[in-house]
């Protein structure tokens, strides 16, 4: 029996189905960014997958050309749990309160979450007397959520599943989704399922990273295999129209570094569409995100940041300086691969997540240790790989920069902080 391929090339747009795709950004192929290795796995063969972005000439959606089989990405050892980030928990709590008020959600209504993770978000709706049900493919996390009182179906959400869900739980008054819609290869099938499960006056709200922020800040390292879509507002209109839904409002929010909250209903539903939708579509046009050439420029900006950073770290290494890394998020795998930051440059990486400590980075096999090691091994420089958390990291480790060495920020332009 042929084993199923671990990835394939997607030749049609996830938003509108068009085949007019132009390749725009090419990053260095990597293994899945979260595939850190235990010591005993260091000899194993590590597969790398292409990381290329394509632009749809018809609806202007930006997407990953080669989706990797989601079972490789999520069902093996997916470790991200919402509740571990206090910032994100607070975000979800405020979100639930705002939406309950805005859409007049009442006790007893059914609220569902697609990609519900550990049920944190749904718990805030449940506290207000609503019935809740989550859907998430990471089976262990889903079972744990159910044990904690948030009923969760451990499966990938789809149109077929929505038929069973509606039959079992009734129509949903409100469906939410946080950072899951960037991970879904068959998006049309998912919104078809959402439309089917929703009550006629139901509301679907999704939060996803906003490509405008990625583009404006050269956040290219948010490009990794779990993220198959890079969203802007304009393409959503075409996606939802295909299933008889419409976008009524879009809010810019900043939990995971630049996101949007897209609110939708069935066409002709009871809420008015507001100006926010057209305002953001106009902004996207102004930035040129409706043209492939803008993304080609983005590609060359990334290359110039790469050259700058390599020049900086190579000159430090040439002067005999030692460098460590700080942070082992998924995106660090993209950054290190594309910027050529390997075991010849970094002696070790520190990370505050105990699940990552004691592991080794994919391909380069750099050990991940606890932050305490900065004070034991005293590297001359620390390259902040989790650069979107640079401020809190530098605050927390002031002692390092006062007594031992200096920090290097790789983005948006590489620089040494405090001193040289």
C-alpha positions in Angstrom: 0.0 0.0 0.0 1.4 3.4 -0.9 1.8 5.6 2.1 0.1 8.9 1.6 2.4 11.8 0.6 3.5 14.0 3.5 2.8 17.2 1.4 1.5 18.2 -2.0 1.4 21.3 -4.2 -1.8 23.2 -4.0 -2.6 24.7 -7.4 -5.8 26.6 -6.6 -6.6 29.5 -4.3 -8.0 28.5 -0.9 -10.3 31.6 -0.9 -11.8 31.7 -4.3 -10.7 28.5 -6.1 -8.9 30.4 -8.9 -5.8 28.8 -10.5 -4.1 32.1 -11.3 -1.4 31.8 -8.7 2.0 33.6 -8.8 4.9 32.5 -6.7 6.2 35.5 -4.8 8.2 34.6 -1.7 10.6 31.7 -1.4 12.1 30.8 2.0 14.5 28.1 2.9 12.7 24.7 3.2 12.6 23.5 6.8 11.1 20.6 8.8 7.9 21.5 10.7 9.0 24.4 12.9 7.9 22.7 16.1 9.8 19.4 15.5 12.4 19.9 18.2 14.3 16.6 18.9 15.0 14.6 22.0 18.7 13.6 22.4 17.9 10.0 21.2 16.3 11.3 18.0 19.4 13.3 16.8 20.4 10.7 14.3 17.0 10.5 12.6 16.3 11.5 9.1 14.6 14.9 9.2 12.3 15.8 6.3 12.2 19.3 5.0 9.3 20.9 3.2 9.1 23.8 0.8 8.2 27.3 2.2 6.9 29.3 -0.8 4.2 31.9 -0.8 1.8 32.2 -3.8 -0.4 35.2 -4.6 -3.9 34.8 -6.2 -4.2 37.2 -9.1 -8.0 37.0 -8.8 -8.8 37.7 -5.1 -5.3 38.7 -3.9 -5.1 36.0 -1.2 -1.6 35.0 -0.1 -1.0 31.3 0.7 1.5 28.6 1.2 2.1 26.5 -1.9 2.9 23.2 -0.3 0.6 22.2 2.6 2.0 19.5 4.8 -0.2 16.7 6.0 -1.9 18.1 9.2 -1.4 14.8 11.0 2.3 15.4 10.8 1.8 18.9 12.2 -0.9 18.5 14.8 -1.8 15.0 15.8 1.6 13.7 16.9 2.8 16.0 19.6 1.2 19.4 19.4 2.2 21.2 22.5 0.7 24.7 22.3 -1.9 25.2 25.1 -3.8 28.5 25.3 -3.9 28.6 29.1 -0.1 28.8 29.3 -0.1 32.4 28.1 -1.7 34.7 30.6 -1.8 37.5 28.0 -3.8 35.3 25.7 -6.1 34.2 28.4 -6.9 37.8 29.3 -7.4 38.5 25.6 -10.0 35.7 25.3 -11.8 36.8 28.5 -12.2 40.4 27.2 -13.2 39.0 23.8 -16.0 36.8 25.2 -17.4 39.8 27.2 -17.3 42.1 24.2 -19.0 39.6 21.9 -21.7 38.7 24.3 -22.6 42.3 24.6 -22.3 43.2 20.9 -24.3 40.3 19.6 -26.7 40.1 22.6 -25.9 36.5 23.4 -28.2 35.0 26.1 -27.8 32.2 28.6 -28.9 28.8 27.2 -27.6 29.8 23.7 -25.2 27.4 22.0 -21.7 28.7 21.5 -19.0 26.7 19.6 -15.3 27.1 19.0 -13.5 25.7 15.9 -9.9 24.9 17.0 -10.9 25.2 20.7 -7.6 23.9 22.1 -7.9 23.5 25.8 -11.4 25.1 26.0 -10.1 28.4 27.7 -12.2 30.6 25.4 -15.4 28.6 25.7 -15.1 28.6 29.5 -15.8 32.4 29.5 -19.1 31.8 27.6 -20.0 28.9 29.8 -19.5 31.1 32.9 -22.3 33.3 31.5 -24.7 30.4 31.3 -24.3 29.4 27.7 -24.1 25.9 26.4 -20.7 25.3 24.8 -19.0 22.7 22.6 -15.5 22.8 21.2 -13.9 21.0 18.1 -10.2 20.4 18.0 -8.1 17.8 16.2 -5.4 17.5 19.0 -7.0 14.5 20.7 -5.2 14.6 24.0 -5.9 18.3 24.5 -9.5 17.8 23.5 -10.0 14.9 25.9 -8.5 16.9 28.7 -10.8 19.9 28.0 -13.8 17.5 28.1 -12.6 16.2 31.5 -12.4 19.8 32.6 -16.1 20.4 31.8 -15.8 21.9 28.3 -17.3 19.2 26.0 -14.9 19.0 23.1 -15.1 16.8 19.9 -11.6 15.6 19.0 -11.6 15.9 15.3 -10.9 18.2 12.3 -13.9 20.5 11.7 -15.5 19.9 8.3 -18.8 20.2 6.5 -19.5 16.5 7.1 -18.8 16.9 10.8 -21.1 19.9 11.0 -24.0 17.8 9.9 -23.5 15.5 12.8 -22.8 18.3 15.2 -26.0 20.1 14.3 -28.0 16.9 14.7 -26.4 16.2 18.1 -26.3 19.7 19.7 -28.8 21.7 17.7 -28.1 24.9 15.7 -25.3 27.1 17.0 -26.1 30.8 17.8 -22.5 31.8 17.8 -19.3 30.1 16.4 -15.9 31.4 17.1 -12.4 30.5 15.9 -9.0 31.8 17.2 -5.9 31.5 15.0 -7.2 28.3 13.5 -8.3 29.6 10.0 -4.7 30.2 9.0 -4.0 26.5 9.6 -6.8 25.0 7.5 -6.1 23.7 4.0 -9.7 23.2 3.0 -11.1 26.6 4.1 -14.2 26.5 1.8 -15.3 23.2 3.4 -14.9 24.7 6.8 -17.0 27.8 6.1 -19.6 25.6 4.5 -19.7 23.6 7.7 -20.0 26.8 9.7 -22.9 28.1 7.6 -24.7 24.7 8.0 -24.3 24.6 11.8 -25.3 28.2 12.3 -28.8 29.2 13.3 -30.4 31.6 10.7 -29.5 34.6 12.9 -26.2 33.0 14.0 -22.9 34.9 14.0 -19.4 33.5 13.1 -16.4 35.4 14.3 -12.8 34.4 13.4 -9.5 35.8 14.5 -6.4 35.4 12.4 -3.1 37.0 11.9 -3.3 40.0 9.6 -0.9 40.0 6.6 -0.8 43.8 6.6 1.1 43.6 9.9 3.4 40.9 8.6 4.2 43.0 5.5 4.6 46.3 7.3 7.0 44.8 9.9 8.8 42.2 7.7 7.6 39.5 10.1 8.5 36.8 7.6 9.2 34.3 10.3 5.5 33.9 11.0 5.7 32.0 7.7 5.9 28.3 8.6 4.1 25.1 7.7 1.3 25.3 10.2 0.3 28.6 8.6 -1.1 27.8 5.2 -2.9 31.2 4.8 -1.8 34.8 5.2 -5.0 36.8 5.5 -6.1 40.2 4.3 -9.7 41.4 4.4 -10.6 41.6 0.7 -10.4 37.9 -0.1 -12.7 37.0 2.8 -15.6 38.6 1.0 -15.3 36.2 -1.9 -14.8 33.2 0.4 -18.0 33.9 2.5 -20.1 34.9 -0.5 -19.6 31.3 -1.9 -21.6 29.9 1.1 -24.2 32.7 1.3 -22.5 34.6 4.1 -21.2 38.2 4.4 -18.6 40.1 6.4 -20.2 42.7 8.6 -17.3 44.1 10.6 -13.5 43.8 11.0 -11.5 44.9 14.0 -7.7 45.1 14.2 -6.4 43.5 17.4 -2.9 42.7 18.6 -2.7 39.5 20.7 -0.3 37.4 18.6 1.4 40.4 16.9 -1.2 41.9 14.6 -4.5 40.1 14.0 -7.9 40.8 12.7 -11.3 39.8 14.1 -13.7 39.1 11.2 -17.4 39.1 12.0 -19.8 37.4 9.6 -23.5 36.5 9.3 -25.8 34.8 6.7 -26.6 37.2 3.9 -29.4 39.5 4.9 -28.9 38.8 8.6 -30.0 41.2 11.2 -26.7 43.2 11.6 -25.7 46.1 9.4 -22.3 46.0 7.7 -20.1 48.9 9.1 -17.4 51.0 7.5 -14.5 49.0 9.0 -14.7 46.4 6.1 -14.2 49.0 3.3 -11.6 51.0 5.3 -9.3 47.9 5.7 -9.8 46.9 2.0 -8.7 50.4 1.1 -5.7 50.2 3.3 -4.6 46.9 1.7 -4.9 48.6 -1.8 -2.9 51.5 -0.6 -0.1 49.2 0.5 -0.2 47.4 -2.9 -1.2 44.1 -1.4 -3.4 43.6 -4.4 -0.3 43.2 -6.6 2.2 40.4 -6.9 5.1 42.8 -7.3 4.6 44.1 -3.8 5.3 40.6 -2.5 8.4 40.2 -4.7 9.7 43.4 -3.0 8.8 41.8 0.4 11.0 38.9 -0.6 14.0 41.1 -1.4 13.5 43.0 1.9 13.8 39.8 3.8 17.0 38.9 1.9 18.6 42.2 2.8 17.7 41.7 6.5 19.3 38.3 6.2 22.5 39.7 4.7 22.7 42.3 7.4 22.3 39.9 10.3 24.8 37.4 8.8 27.3 40.3 8.5 26.8 41.3 12.1 27.0 37.8 13.7 29.9 36.7 11.5 31.9 39.8 12.5 31.3 39.0 16.2 32.3 35.4 15.7 35.4 36.6 13.9 36.3 38.6 16.9 36.0 35.4 19.1 32.7 36.4 20.7 30.2 33.8 21.9 26.5 34.0 21.0 23.5 32.3 22.5 19.8 32.5 21.3 16.8 33.4 23.3 13.4 31.7 22.5 12.5 28.6 20.7 9.1 29.3 19.2 8.0 27.6 15.9 9.0 30.8 14.0 12.6 30.6 15.1 13.0 27.5 12.8 12.1 29.7 9.8 14.3 32.6 10.9 17.3 30.4 11.6 17.0 28.4 8.4 16.5 31.4 6.2 19.1 33.6 7.9 21.7 30.8 8.1 21.9 30.9 11.9 23.2 27.5 12.8 25.3 25.6 15.3 28.4 27.4 14.1 26.9 30.7 15.3 24.8 29.8 18.4 26.3 27.8 21.2 22.9 27.1 22.8 19.4 28.5 23.0 17.4 29.3 26.2 13.6 29.2 26.5 11.2 29.6 29.4 9.0 26.8 28.2 10.0 23.7 30.2 8.5 21.5 27.4 11.2 22.8 25.1 14.2 22.5 27.5 16.4 19.5 27.0 15.4 19.3 23.3 17.4 20.2 20.2 16.5 22.5 17.3 15.5 20.8 14.0 18.4 20.3 11.5 20.9 22.4 13.4 20.6 20.4 16.7 21.4 23.4 19.0 20.5 22.5 22.6 17.6 24.3 24.3 18.2 25.1 28.0 16.7 27.1 30.8 17.3 30.9 30.9 19.5 30.3 34.0 22.3 29.1 31.7 22.9 32.7 30.5 24.3 33.4 34.0 26.3 30.2 34.2 27.8 30.2 30.6 27.9 34.0 30.3 27.8 34.3 26.4 29.0 37.7 25.1 25.8 38.2 23.0 22.2 36.9 23.1 20.3 36.9 19.8 16.6 37.2 20.6 14.9 34.7 18.3 11.5 35.3 19.9 11.9 38.9 18.9 8.3 39.8 19.2 8.8 39.4 23.0 12.1 41.3 23.0 10.9 44.0 25.5 9.7 41.6 28.2 12.8 39.4 27.7 15.2 42.2 28.0 13.4 43.6 31.1 13.5 40.2 32.8 17.1 39.7 32.0 18.4 43.2 32.8 21.0 41.6 35.0 22.5 39.9 31.9 22.9 43.1 29.9 24.1 45.1 32.9 26.8 42.5 34.0 27.5 40.1 31.2 26.8 41.0 27.6 24.5 42.5 25.0 21.3 41.6 23.2 21.0 41.4 19.4 17.6 42.0 17.8 17.3 40.4 14.4 14.2 42.3 13.2 13.0 44.6 11.7 16.6 45.6 11.2 19.4 43.7 12.9 21.1 45.7 15.7 22.9 45.3 19.0 21.0 46.8 21.9 22.6 48.7 24.8 26.2 49.5 23.7 28.0 48.8 20.4 
